[in-house]
Amino acid sequence: MMPVGTITLICGTLCSGKTTLACSICEQHGAVLLSCDKVMRGLHPVDAGFDYEAELKRIKADLLTRAFLLVREGKDTVLDWGFWSKTERSELHLLLLESCIPQKWIVLSPSPEEWARNIAKRNRLVQEHGADEYYIDEGLLRKAESRFEPVSAEELSMLNGESTIMQNTLTKEVYIVPSQCDSTSRLGIPNTFDLLMDIATEHADLLGIGPAYLMRENRFWLTVRARAVFHRRPALTERVTLSTWPEVPEKHRCLRDYTIKAGEELLIEGKSEWVILDRKTGRLLNVASVYPQGLELREDVVLPDRPDRISEDFSGAETLGVYTVRSTDIDLGGHMNNAAYISAFASLFTTEEWNRMSIREIDAVYRTQCFEKEELTALRIKRDDCSDICFQKPDGTIAFLLRYR
């Protein structure tokens, strides 16, 4: 039986960047774009002289029928028509659920300044170059402002299985379950790094630059550093909000930010540093060239200060133990998963020792890939305001560095 394709539904008011994002997703994933505006402009180049609402309803019905046929053939489809009404969103969501068709909702919500810039750019292109778009006059602008129903957090959770993408940020509600907790009945520190890695992967996939895209392009993301600051670890059964967004990249380096909140209370802040490599040559690639065209990156960041360099000199360090890389530590790349290093670090201590440490911050630096059955010697140096950990291979090569406070 042929697998069913996914329907991606892009929600947002006019000039919010829907078509730009839709085209990027289709280009990177080979999906089929179904756009109401494109069909409408083809039928009615001038926005006058016909019953717009009736025509729009007919076009949407036709495109939805075509989308169902395409996904039944295993083809991914992107619907680009705004979904201004909460009723429309809810009805279509339920229809897709009942039809067993995978759905992915993407909500675009530009800032007022960004929206004004987008409108000005659209109108300039129409006036100067006759772009295939409707000119946005005051009447159309008032119509958009009065008719578009913003998407609440509760609605987003319902539409997208507890996850949303808005303003280039992926936000998810997370229910803390027993398997994520340590002996204190709070979210474990290694489990925190698992959550951060998982949401980063999901967001990359939503942006069209996830694992499938990278495999196809012979590229892969590599985490070189990860940091987390713990103000309060959420308790068992607590519901929290996990968010992530990428920062404006440097040429060969990308930083990604994370927050975990309970309402307005900031519980955990995180940051990871990534590079992207060519699988064939091993060379670093320009990170910005991988991001989808038109992606407006946020400028706000968490943990803005660069962490201090962790020294690789562990002369005179105490030996904490030897860790053997397990089969459960290995990821799809065949080497030790980044989050597994944090679990390996935690395993060096008894429960009593671990709880007594009351860790408030972890800064992890990944140096060398490790493989199943390799033995890593763990060394520690206690400094004035922190302690440094080194995982060392038998030949003295440093695999992993960690600083905790």
Backbone hydrogen bonds, N-H to C=O, Kabsch-Sander energy under -0.5 kcal/mol:
donor,donor_aa,acceptor,acceptor_aa,energy
5,G,71,V,-2.4
7,I,102,P,-2.6
8,T,6,T,-0.6
8,T,77,T,-3.1
9,L,7,I,-0.5
9,L,104,K,-2.6
10,I,8,T,-0.5
10,I,79,L,-2.2
11,C,9,L,-0.6
11,C,106,I,-3.4
12,G,82,G,-1.7
16,S,13,T,-1.0
21,L,17,G,-2.1
22,A,18,K,-2.9
23,C,19,T,-2.7
24,S,20,T,-1.7
25,I,21,L,-2.5
26,C,22,A,-2.4
27,E,23,C,-2.4
28,Q,24,S,-2.2
29,H,25,I,-2.3
30,G,26,C,-1.7
31,A,26,C,-0.5
32,V,76,D,-2.4
34,L,78,V,-2.8
35,S,33,L,-0.5
36,C,80,D,-1.3
37,D,80,D,-0.6
39,V,35,S,-1.7
40,M,36,C,-3.0
41,R,37,D,-2.8
42,G,38,K,-1.6
43,L,39,V,-1.9
44,H,40,M,-3.0
48,A,46,V,-2.4
52,Y,50,F,-1.3
55,E,51,D,-2.3
56,L,52,Y,-2.8
57,K,53,E,-2.2
58,R,54,A,-1.9
59,I,55,E,-2.4
60,K,56,L,-2.5
61,A,57,K,-2.0
62,D,58,R,-2.2
63,L,59,I,-2.8
64,L,60,K,-2.5
65,T,61,A,-2.0
66,R,62,D,-2.0
67,A,63,L,-2.5
68,F,64,L,-2.2
69,L,65,T,-1.8
70,L,66,R,-2.4
71,V,67,A,-2.6
72,R,68,F,-1.8
73,E,69,L,-0.8
73,E,70,L,-0.8
74,G,71,V,-1.7
75,K,70,L,-2.3
77,T,6,T,-2.7
78,V,32,V,-3.0
79,L,8,T,-3.2
80,D,34,L,-2.5
80,D,78,V,-0.6
81,W,10,I,-0.7
81,W,79,L,-0.7
82,G,10,I,-1.0
83,F,81,W,-1.2
89,R,85,S,-2.1
90,S,86,K,-2.6
91,E,87,T,-2.7
92,L,88,E,-2.3
93,H,89,R,-2.3
94,L,90,S,-2.3
95,L,91,E,-2.1
96,L,92,L,-2.3
97,L,93,H,-2.1
98,E,94,L,-2.8
99,S,95,L,-1.6
100,C,97,L,-1.5
101,I,96,L,-2.5
104,K,7,I,-2.2
106,I,9,L,-2.9
107,V,165,I,-1.4
108,L,11,C,-2.9
108,L,106,I,-0.5
115,W,111,S,-2.8
116,A,112,P,-2.1
117,R,113,E,-2.0
118,N,114,E,-2.4
119,I,115,W,-2.3
120,A,116,A,-2.3
121,K,117,R,-2.4
122,R,118,N,-2.5
123,N,119,I,-2.6
124,R,120,A,-2.0
125,L,121,K,-2.2
126,V,122,R,-2.1
127,Q,123,N,-2.4
128,E,124,R,-2.8
129,H,125,L,-2.1
130,G,126,V,-1.1
131,A,125,L,-1.3
133,E,131,A,-2.7
137,D,135,Y,-1.0
141,L,137,D,-2.3
142,R,138,E,-2.6
143,K,139,G,-2.0
144,A,140,L,-2.2
145,E,141,L,-2.3
146,S,142,R,-2.0
147,R,143,K,-2.1
148,F,144,A,-2.1
149,E,84,W,-2.4
152,S,150,P,-0.6
156,L,152,S,-2.4
157,S,153,A,-2.1
158,M,154,E,-1.9
159,L,155,E,-2.8
160,N,156,L,-2.3
161,G,158,M,-0.6
162,E,157,S,-2.7
163,S,160,N,-0.9
164,T,171,T,-1.7
166,M,169,T,-2.8
169,T,166,M,-1.5
170,L,244,T,-2.1
171,T,164,T,-2.0
171,T,169,T,-0.6
172,K,242,L,-2.8
173,E,162,E,-1.4
174,V,172,K,-0.5
174,V,240,V,-3.2
176,I,174,V,-0.6
176,I,238,E,-2.4
177,V,175,Y,-0.6
180,Q,177,V,-1.9
181,C,178,P,-1.8
182,D,186,R,-2.2
185,S,182,D,-2.0
187,L,234,P,-3.0
188,G,180,Q,-3.0
192,T,188,G,-1.7
193,F,189,I,-1.5
194,D,190,P,-1.7
195,L,191,N,-2.3
196,L,192,T,-2.2
197,M,193,F,-2.3
198,D,194,D,-2.5
199,I,195,L,-2.4
200,A,196,L,-1.8
201,T,197,M,-1.9
202,E,198,D,-2.2
203,H,199,I,-2.4
204,A,200,A,-2.3
205,D,201,T,-2.0
206,L,202,E,-2.1
207,L,203,H,-1.9
208,G,205,D,-1.3
209,I,204,A,-2.9
214,L,210,G,-2.3
215,M,211,P,-2.6
216,R,212,A,-2.0
217,E,213,Y,-1.8
218,N,215,M,-1.1
219,R,214,L,-2.9
220,F,277,L,-1.7
222,L,275,V,-2.8
224,V,273,E,-2.6
225,R,273,E,-1.3
226,A,364,A,-2.4
227,R,271,K,-2.8
228,A,362,I,-2.5
229,V,269,E,-3.0
230,F,360,R,-3.3
231,H,229,V,-0.7
231,H,267,L,-3.0
232,R,267,L,-1.8
236,L,185,S,-2.4
237,T,176,I,-2.9
238,E,235,A,-2.1
240,V,174,V,-2.7
240,V,238,E,-0.5
241,T,261,K,-3.1
242,L,172,K,-3.2
242,L,240,V,-0.5
243,S,259,T,-2.6
244,T,170,L,-1.8
245,W,257,D,-1.7
247,E,255,L,-3.3
250,E,253,R,-2.7
254,C,274,W,-2.5
256,R,272,S,-2.4
257,D,245,W,-2.9
258,Y,270,G,-2.1
259,T,243,S,-2.0
260,I,268,I,-2.2
261,K,241,T,-2.6
262,A,265,E,-2.3
263,G,261,K,-0.5
265,E,262,A,-2.0
267,L,260,I,-2.6
267,L,265,E,-0.7
268,I,260,I,-1.7
269,E,229,V,-2.2
270,G,258,Y,-2.2
271,K,227,R,-2.3
272,S,256,R,-2.3
273,E,225,R,-2.9
274,W,254,C,-3.2
275,V,222,L,-2.1
277,L,220,F,-2.5
278,D,283,R,-2.2
279,R,218,N,-3.1
279,R,277,L,-0.5
280,K,218,N,-0.5
282,G,278,D,-2.9
285,L,276,I,-2.7
287,V,251,K,-2.3
287,V,285,L,-0.6
289,S,286,N,-0.6
290,V,287,V,-1.9
291,Y,287,V,-0.8
295,L,292,P,-1.6
296,E,294,G,-0.6
297,L,295,L,-0.8
298,R,246,P,-0.5
311,S,309,R,-0.6
314,F,312,E,-0.9
317,A,314,F,-2.0
318,E,380,R,-2.3
320,L,318,E,-0.6
320,L,378,A,-2.9
321,G,378,A,-1.0
323,Y,376,L,-3.4
324,T,322,V,-0.5
325,V,323,Y,-0.6
325,V,374,E,-2.7
329,D,326,R,-1.3
330,I,327,S,-1.2
331,D,335,H,-2.6
334,G,331,D,-2.2
336,M,370,C,-2.8
337,N,329,D,-3.7
340,A,337,N,-0.8
341,Y,337,N,-0.8
341,Y,338,N,-1.1
342,I,338,N,-0.6
342,I,339,A,-0.5
343,S,339,A,-1.3
344,A,340,A,-2.4
345,F,341,Y,-2.3
346,A,342,I,-2.2
347,S,343,S,-2.0
348,L,345,F,-1.4
349,F,346,A,-1.6
354,W,350,T,-2.9
355,N,351,T,-2.5
356,R,352,E,-2.0
357,M,353,E,-1.4
358,S,354,W,-0.7
358,S,355,N,-0.7
362,I,228,A,-2.5
363,D,403,R,-2.5
364,A,226,A,-3.6
365,V,401,L,-3.2
366,Y,224,V,-1.8
367,R,365,V,-0.6
367,R,399,A,-2.1
368,T,399,A,-1.5
373,K,325,V,-2.8
374,E,371,F,-2.1
376,L,323,Y,-3.2
376,L,374,E,-0.5
377,T,392,Q,-2.9
378,A,321,G,-3.0
378,A,376,L,-0.5
379,L,377,T,-0.5
379,L,390,C,-2.7
380,R,318,E,-2.4
381,I,388,D,-2.3
383,R,381,I,-0.5
383,R,386,C,-3.0
387,S,404,Y,-2.1
388,D,381,I,-2.8
389,I,402,L,-3.6
390,C,379,L,-2.2
391,F,400,F,-2.7
392,Q,377,T,-2.5
392,Q,390,C,-0.6
393,K,397,T,-3.2
396,G,393,K,-2.3
399,A,391,F,-2.9
399,A,397,T,-0.5
400,F,391,F,-1.3
401,L,365,V,-2.7
402,L,389,I,-2.3
403,R,363,D,-2.4
404,Y,387,S,-2.4
405,R,361,E,-1.9
